[in-house]
Amino acid sequence: MKLATLPALIMLTLAMVIFNACSTTNTSLTGEWKLVSYGDSAAPTPAVPGVETSISFEDGQFGGTVGCNTFGGDYKLNGDQMSIGSIISTMMFCDQTSAQESAVLAILSDKTMTVTQSGNLLTLSSADGKSIVILEKK
């Protein structure tokens, strides 16, 4: 390596460090997610096995199913904070998934939640940190 390129290499490395320190990581909710677990953040309940679940987020709208009923609503994402308004839902009773649907929709309804993403997992945590919904990218 030529000695003249060393200062350029140092400046490039310094610029990259400064750029990375100043950049913000925006969580992208866009896409389809399946339910992994929900409930108490200390001991989340696994999703009912063999039940197709999906929650899709796009352009401030979300919707899906976590059992047998469909639901939807609006959301706003500001950094790692997501505000969710009222959720509309069909109201069929499905014995196998009733508890799961009630719990997940209760956690999501009219809340401001903290959003964290790690790889293919998305965690939505209640403001007090006691309740969570964990989703996996489909």
N, C-alpha and C positions, 0 to 999 in steps of 0.2 A: 504494500500500500504506500502510495506517495505521501510524503509529509504534508503537502498542500491540501490533500483531501481530508485530513484529520480534523481541522477546524470545521469544515463543512459538515462532516459526520457528527461532530459534537453538537453543532447548532441544530441539525435535523433531529437528533435524539431529544434535545432540550425542547424543541418545538412540539414534538409528539407528546412528551410528558405533560407540558402545559395544556395542550389541546385536550388530552384525556382527562386531566384534572378538572377542566372547566366544563366538560360536556356532561349532559344529564342523560340518564337512561330512562326512556319512556317505556313503560310496559305496554305492549300491544295486546289488547284483548281481542282484536279482530279474529274471527274464525269460530270454529266449533270445538267445544270442550265436553268431556264426559265427566260425570260425577265419580270421585274416588272415595271421599268421606266427608262427614259433616258433623256439626254439633259442638260439644265441649272441646275446647282447644287442647286441654290436657289429655283427653282420651277420645278422639273423634270416632264416630260410628262409621264402619265401612259401608259403602253403598250396597244396596241389595244386589246379590249376585244374579247374573242372568237377565237383568232388566236393562233394556236399552235406555240410556239417558243422554241428553245433549242440551247444552246451553250455548247459543250463538250470540256473539257480540258484533255489532257493526254500526258505524255512524250514529252512535248515541242510542241505539235500540238494542234490546236483548230479548231473547225468548227461547223456549225449548220445552223439555219435559224432564222430570226427574222421577218418573214412574209411569203414571197413566194419564194424567191431565197435562194440558199444554198451558203455558203462561207466557207473559211478555210484559215489557215496560220500557221505560227510558232510563238512561244512566248518563252521568257526566264524569269524566275522568280529569283530574287535576293533579298532575304528578303521580304520587302513589295513593291518592285519595279518590275513591269512587263514591258518588252520591247516587242513590237509587230512590226513585219515587215510588208511588203505589204500583203494585203489580196486579194485572188482571189475569184471571185463570178460569179454566173450565172447572166444573164442580162435581165430577163423577167420583163415586166412592170405589176405591180399589183396595181391597183388604191387604194384599201383599205389600203395597207401596204407600199406603196412607200415612204411616208415621214418618217415612222418609220425606214425602212431599210436604207435609205440614211443617216439619222441622226446617227443611231447606228454605221454603218460602218465608217462614217466620224470620229466619236469619237475614234474608235478603230484603225484606219489605221495609220501606221507609227508613233506610239506614245510610249512614256514611261509613264506608268500610275502607280498610287499608288493603291495598293490592300489592302482593309480592309475587314475583315470578322467578322460578329456579328451573332452568331447562324447560321441560315440557309440562311442569306443574305450575298451576296458578292457585294461590291461596288468597281468599277473601276473608279478612278478619274483622269482627265487629269492633266498634270504637273502643270498647272496654277490654278487648282482647280475649274475652271469655268464649266466644263462639266463632267457628270457622266453617268455610266451605272450601274443600280442596278439589280442584278440577285438573284433568289431564288433557292436553291438546290431542284432538283426534287426527 
